[in-house]
Amino acid sequence: MLKNKRDQFKNIVESKKLKHIKSVGRIFLSEPFVSINYKNVISYRKIKSEAIIDSNINYDDLCGPWFCTYNPIHDHYDLLVPKLCVWEFISFKDIAFVKEHQQDKDVILSFFKSKFSKYIFEERNDIFPKIVWEIFEITRDNLFSIKCVFASIGLFYLTHRYFLSNLWYTMEDTYNFFCSTLLLHTVLNPPKSDEIFNLDECKLLFEVFHTVYMENLALLRLACLPRYNLKMSLDGVTTYLAA
């Protein structure tokens, strides 16, 4: 009895399968999946995956490179990274001039100011040359070689430019940049780094950096970085935002 019922149920299942399942196929992503025979579909639409088109054309070869007019304001926002700066900002040809006028503060200040005017705005170019003069005096009086003197000035100048390049750079960011740049001048690994300073000179430069530059960082931020006053009026209420 039970066996007969099982056989009958099996026959019913098989007959249902044969009745409703007429064909089996695969539907790919790029094929239509909305049937035109579906009762509730008003219009037939093809829904396909987006075509992927690869192109290896170098448009610089076809049209030539893009030409943009030079804008000096863009130089103030270049992305600075630690690098060797021995003859980067002060050339080898300036040695004779600096040696000849090394005791004349006004001449040296004017010389450094002219060298740094390209990347530091004129109205903000009065404080840093005075800092450079202190660095020049300390390195000269501690018998640094002329190469080390110029590398020290370039090191401070690059750090100062880094500090001015972004309003959000903190004291820690500036300190880390100085340390990374100084390290490139103490380890012999050309062309990325060179052994320019010995350990005593590095220690002295760290002390000068703390006393001459880092302790005056708040003053440098106030004097050298732009400040904005924004006036906002919303529904008759005026608010002043200072930055």
Summary of the structure (lengths in Angstrom):
residues: 243
radius of gyration: 36.1
end to end distance: 93.1
largest distance: 122.5
contacts: 523
relative contact order: 0.09
helix: 52%
strand: 6%
